[in-house]
Amino acid sequence: MDETEYVDCDPGWFCSGGAKTKQPDGEGGNRCPTGHYCEIGTGAPVACAPGTYNPVEGGVDVAACLACPANYYCESYGAKDYELCAEGFFCEASEMSSRPTGKYCPIGHFCTSGRKEACTLGTYQDKVGSVECVRCPAGYKCEVDANGFYSTLAVCGQNHYC
């Protein structure tokens, strides 16, 4: 019978049982994998929560799980990386969905690559979920709405050029 004393693993490592060193390499444990963290004495890796990710091995505590950056999302537990937000939506930091609730691109804006940007002079957008603003057609002018965004068209007045 083996009388070797088993030890708690170092932070950044996990001991699944039978570890003989504080940094076991496959025998009784291993290095903490990406998407997880392992505090001292951890028996199993702890997955980073949705909205966070960890791209490197050896995370020692929950701080190893980084907030998903703006324009991206981290949907699942144990994310190793982040993914670009769906077209027509915008994502703020720590998003957990590619199509986050309440983040459908609003009127007067366009949303692409996870960013929300307002339409500029000479363009407008009167629909939600758009990926581009529309150029104002001849004979019309783009007008700002009550919120200050270019979202409506108006016919040019008599004796005016648009």
SETOR-500832 format. One record per residue (C-alpha): residue number from 1; chain; x, y, z. Coordinates in steps of 0.5 Angstrom, whole numbers, plus 500, padded with zeros to 3 digits. Layout:
N
PT  nr  kette  c1  c2  c3
PT  NUM  A  X  Y  Z
...
END
This chain:
162
PT  nr  kette  c1  c2  c3
PT  1  A  500  500  500
PT  2  A  503  507  498
PT  3  A  503  511  504
PT  4  A  505  518  500
PT  5  A  502  524  503
PT  6  A  497  527  499
PT  7  A  497  535  498
PT  8  A  493  541  496
PT  9  A  495  543  490
PT  10  A  497  550  489
PT  11  A  493  556  486
PT  12  A  492  555  478
PT  13  A  492  547  479
PT  14  A  487  542  481
PT  15  A  488  536  485
PT  16  A  482  531  483
PT  17  A  485  526  488
PT  18  A  492  522  489
PT  19  A  496  528  487
PT  20  A  503  527  490
PT  21  A  505  534  488
PT  22  A  503  541  489
PT  23  A  503  542  481
PT  24  A  501  535  479
PT  25  A  502  534  471
PT  26  A  496  529  470
PT  27  A  497  524  476
PT  28  A  492  526  481
PT  29  A  491  533  478
PT  30  A  493  538  472
PT  31  A  494  545  471
PT  32  A  488  549  471
PT  33  A  485  550  464
PT  34  A  483  556  460
PT  35  A  476  558  461
PT  36  A  477  556  469
PT  37  A  480  558  475
PT  38  A  483  554  481
PT  39  A  484  557  488
PT  40  A  489  553  493
PT  41  A  486  546  494
PT  42  A  481  546  488
PT  43  A  479  539  487
PT  44  A  476  541  480
PT  45  A  477  547  476
PT  46  A  471  553  477
PT  47  A  468  555  470
PT  48  A  468  562  469
PT  49  A  461  565  469
PT  50  A  457  567  462
PT  51  A  459  575  461
PT  52  A  467  573  462
PT  53  A  472  569  459
PT  54  A  479  566  461
PT  55  A  484  565  455
PT  56  A  490  563  459
PT  57  A  491  556  463
PT  58  A  493  557  470
PT  59  A  488  562  473
PT  60  A  488  562  480
PT  61  A  482  566  482
PT  62  A  476  569  480
PT  63  A  480  575  477
PT  64  A  482  570  472
PT  65  A  475  571  469
PT  66  A  476  577  465
PT  67  A  469  581  463
PT  68  A  467  580  456
PT  69  A  469  587  452
PT  70  A  464  591  449
PT  71  A  462  589  442
PT  72  A  463  582  444
PT  73  A  459  577  448
PT  74  A  461  571  452
PT  75  A  455  566  452
PT  76  A  457  560  456
PT  77  A  460  558  462
PT  78  A  468  556  461
PT  79  A  469  561  455
PT  80  A  476  561  453
PT  81  A  475  567  448
PT  82  A  469  572  446
PT  83  A  465  573  440
PT  84  A  463  578  436
PT  85  A  456  581  437
PT  86  A  450  579  432
PT  87  A  449  584  426
PT  88  A  443  589  428
PT  89  A  445  589  435
PT  90  A  450  592  440
PT  91  A  454  589  446
PT  92  A  456  593  452
PT  93  A  462  590  456
PT  94  A  460  583  460
PT  95  A  454  581  455
PT  96  A  452  574  455
PT  97  A  448  573  449
PT  98  A  450  575  441
PT  99  A  443  578  441
PT  100  A  442  581  448
PT  101  A  435  583  450
PT  102  A  434  591  449
PT  103  A  440  592  445
PT  104  A  436  591  438
PT  105  A  439  597  434
PT  106  A  435  603  435
PT  107  A  432  608  430
PT  108  A  437  613  428
PT  109  A  442  608  428
PT  110  A  446  603  425
PT  111  A  449  597  429
PT  112  A  455  593  426
PT  113  A  461  589  429
PT  114  A  457  590  436
PT  115  A  457  597  435
PT  116  A  452  602  436
PT  117  A  453  609  432
PT  118  A  448  614  430
PT  119  A  446  616  423
PT  120  A  450  622  420
PT  121  A  448  629  416
PT  122  A  445  626  410
PT  123  A  443  619  412
PT  124  A  437  617  416
PT  125  A  435  610  419
PT  126  A  427  609  420
PT  127  A  428  602  422
PT  128  A  430  598  428
PT  129  A  436  593  427
PT  130  A  439  596  422
PT  131  A  446  595  420
PT  132  A  447  601  416
PT  133  A  444  608  415
PT  134  A  440  610  408
PT  135  A  442  616  404
PT  136  A  437  621  404
PT  137  A  434  621  397
PT  138  A  434  627  392
PT  139  A  428  632  394
PT  140  A  428  630  401
PT  141  A  432  632  407
PT  142  A  433  628  413
PT  143  A  431  630  420
PT  144  A  432  629  427
PT  145  A  427  626  431
PT  146  A  426  629  438
PT  147  A  432  625  441
PT  148  A  436  628  436
PT  149  A  437  622  431
PT  150  A  437  622  424
PT  151  A  430  618  423
PT  152  A  425  621  419
PT  153  A  425  624  412
PT  154  A  421  631  410
PT  155  A  420  633  403
PT  156  A  424  639  401
PT  157  A  420  646  401
PT  158  A  418  649  395
PT  159  A  424  653  392
PT  160  A  429  649  396
PT  161  A  434  644  393
PT  162  A  435  638  397
END
